[in-house]
Amino acid sequence: MAELLQLWTYPIKSCAGVALDAGALGPAGLPDDRAFMVVDPDGTFRTQRGDPLLATIHPRVSDDGAELELRAPGVEGVRVRIDRDGRRRPVTLFGNPYTGIDQGPKAADWISAVVGAPSRLVRVPPEHQRTTDGLNPGSAAYADSGAVHVLSTASMRGFNERVDGEPVPMSRFRPNLVVDGWDEPHQEDDAAELVIGDVRLGFAKLAVRCATTLVDQETGRRSGPEPLRTLAKYRRDDGGGVVFGAKFSVLRTGTVAVGDEVVVPPR
């Protein structure tokens, strides 16, 4: 039996994840997943591709959803009140225009000091509407593409058997749902749908990997060439990039929990 081994949400795009025991999967994924984004003064999004120290920022939304706590090694943490109704400002994500609600100077100054570059923190506004692409279109906040990134322990095991050197941790790939119990790697690639509890997910597309996977998620330092070097040997897609894991859209909302059975319905 395949089961849900881990559940992760990433409140701030490109910052550290928060492990969950259970979570309500809405149309845009898990609670607060990529609901916040760090941008430069012009509103262009920052990611670990250009600012790897984002990996060292550990965000956590309070249980009542009112505050955001920010922590990083060697820096005194801060807590800021989440603004969900403030003035909208233009932001861009992969060249596409959206809006964000600026979270104020306290968060901006703290993040700027950690990253080492002038930055602002924005939150997705309630009226945000974004359709993601793929075989099953869906919606997402500021995620790169599909709302739910699924990766299996079998795929990680198969990958690390090919690596010449130290194994690469799964954290480099930043999955939302980690599935355990499949015998063969990459079964997430071939699942048209996944049913977990009362949730139904539809396959959207393979996850194209980028330079973020070269960043040590503990230290915020680039430590490549793995995993991209090994992936390039056996996981190239038709466009020349490398793929690992799969993106899914939420077809039926509900609650999922660690330990839930993961079912692949017959086609």
Residue pairs with C-beta under 8 A, 6 or more apart in sequence:
1 181
1 261
2 179
2 180
2 181
2 182
2 261
2 262
2 263
2 264
3 179
3 180
3 181
3 259
3 260
3 261
3 262
4 177
4 178
4 179
4 180
4 196
4 256
4 257
4 258
4 259
4 260
4 261
4 262
5 153
5 178
5 179
5 180
5 258
6 19
6 175
6 177
6 178
6 258
7 19
7 20
7 21
7 22
7 23
7 30
7 176
7 177
7 178
7 256
7 257
7 258
8 17
8 18
8 19
8 20
8 30
8 174
8 175
8 176
8 177
8 178
9 17
9 18
9 20
9 23
9 29
9 30
9 31
9 32
9 33
9 176
10 16
10 17
10 18
10 33
10 34
10 174
10 176
11 18
11 32
11 33
11 34
11 35
11 36
11 59
11 60
11 61
11 68
12 34
12 36
12 37
12 38
12 54
12 57
12 59
12 121
13 34
13 36
13 37
13 38
13 45
13 47
13 142
13 143
14 38
14 46
14 47
14 48
14 51
14 54
14 55
14 212
15 38
15 54
15 55
15 57
15 58
15 59
16 55
16 56
16 57
16 58
16 59
16 217
17 171
17 174
18 59
18 60
20 30
20 258
21 257
21 258
22 255
22 256
22 257
22 258
23 30
23 31
23 255
23 256
23 257
24 30
24 31
24 253
24 254
24 255
25 148
25 199
25 250
25 253
25 254
25 255
25 256
26 250
26 253
27 138
27 139
27 147
27 250
27 253
28 138
28 139
28 140
28 141
28 147
28 250
29 140
29 141
29 143
29 147
29 148
29 176
29 250
30 148
30 176
31 61
32 61
33 141
33 143
33 147
33 176
34 124
34 140
34 141
34 142
34 143
35 123
35 124
35 141
35 142
36 59
36 68
36 103
36 121
36 122
36 123
36 124
36 142
37 45
37 46
37 91
37 93
37 100
37 121
37 122
37 124
37 142
38 45
38 46
38 51
38 54
38 111
38 115
38 119
38 120
38 121
39 45
39 46
39 91
39 100
39 119
39 120
39 121
39 122
40 46
40 117
40 118
40 119
40 120
41 118
41 119
41 120
43 89
43 90
43 91
43 92
43 100
43 120
44 91
44 92
45 91
45 92
45 93
45 94
45 142
46 54
46 115
46 117
46 119
47 54
47 212
48 54
48 55
48 211
48 212
48 215
48 220
49 210
49 211
49 212
51 115
51 117
52 215
52 220
52 221
52 222
53 114
53 115
53 116
53 220
54 115
54 220
55 215
55 216
55 217
55 218
55 219
55 220
56 72
56 73
56 114
56 218
56 219
56 220
57 70
57 71
57 72
57 111
57 114
58 70
58 71
58 72
59 68
59 69
59 70
59 71
60 68
60 69
60 71
61 67
61 68
61 69
61 82
62 68
62 69
65 82
66 81
66 82
67 79
67 80
67 81
67 82
68 79
68 80
68 82
68 103
68 107
69 77
69 78
69 79
70 77
70 78
70 79
70 80
70 107
70 110
70 111
71 77
72 114
75 110
75 113
75 114
78 106
78 107
78 110
80 103
80 104
80 106
80 107
82 103
82 123
83 101
83 102
83 103
83 104
83 123
84 101
84 123
84 125
84 126
85 101
86 101
86 102
87 101
87 102
88 99
88 100
88 101
88 125
89 99
89 100
89 101
89 102
89 122
90 97
90 98
90 99
91 97
91 98
91 99
91 100
91 122
92 98
93 142
94 144
98 124
98 128
98 130
98 142
99 125
99 128
100 122
100 123
100 124
100 125
101 122
101 123
101 124
101 125
102 108
102 120
102 121
102 122
103 120
103 121
103 122
103 123
107 121
108 119
108 120
108 121
111 119
111 120
111 121
112 118
112 119
124 141
124 142
128 141
129 139
130 139
130 140
130 141
131 137
131 138
131 139
132 138
132 139
132 140
132 143
132 145
132 146
132 147
132 204
132 247
132 249
133 145
133 204
133 205
134 145
134 146
134 203
134 204
134 205
134 247
134 249
135 202
135 203
135 204
135 205
136 202
136 203
136 204
136 248
136 249
136 251
137 204
137 249
138 146
138 147
138 202
138 204
138 248
138 249
138 250
139 147
139 249
140 146
140 147
143 149
145 204
145 205
145 207
145 247
146 204
146 205
146 247
146 248
146 249
147 247
147 248
147 249
147 250
148 176
148 177
148 201
148 247
148 248
148 249
148 250
149 173
149 174
149 175
149 176
149 177
149 207
149 245
149 246
149 247
149 248
150 175
150 176
150 177
150 179
150 188
150 194
150 201
150 245
150 246
150 247
150 248
151 170
151 173
151 175
151 177
151 178
151 179
151 188
151 207
151 244
151 245
151 246
152 178
152 179
152 180
152 182
152 185
152 186
152 187
152 188
153 170
153 178
153 179
153 180
153 181
153 182
154 182
154 183
154 184
154 185
154 186
154 187
155 185
155 186
155 187
155 188
155 244
155 245
156 170
156 173
157 185
158 185
158 186
159 168
159 185
159 227
159 230
159 231
159 244
160 167
160 168
162 230
162 233
162 234
163 226
163 227
163 230
164 230
165 226
168 213
168 226
168 227
169 217
170 178
171 217
172 212
172 213
172 214
172 215
172 217
172 227
173 207
173 209
173 213
173 227
173 244
173 245
174 212
174 217
175 245
177 196
177 256
179 188
179 262
181 262
187 264
188 194
188 245
188 246
189 206
189 246
191 203
191 246
191 264
192 202
192 203
192 265
192 267
193 200
193 201
193 202
193 203
193 251
193 264
193 265
194 200
194 201
194 248
194 262
194 263
194 264
195 201
195 262
195 263
195 264
195 265
196 256
196 260
196 261
196 262
196 263
197 254
197 255
197 256
197 257
197 260
198 252
198 254
198 255
199 250
199 252
199 253
199 254
199 255
199 256
200 250
200 251
200 252
201 248
201 249
201 250
201 251
202 248
202 249
202 250
202 251
203 246
203 247
203 248
204 246
204 247
204 248
204 249
205 246
205 247
206 237
206 243
206 244
206 245
206 246
206 247
207 243
207 244
207 245
207 246
207 247
208 237
208 239
208 241
208 242
208 243
209 227
209 228
209 231
209 241
209 242
209 243
209 244
211 222
211 224
211 228
213 227
213 228
214 222
214 223
214 224
214 225
214 226
214 227
214 228
215 221
215 222
215 223
216 222
216 223
227 244
228 242
231 242
231 243
231 244
232 242
235 242
235 243
235 244
236 242
236 243
237 243
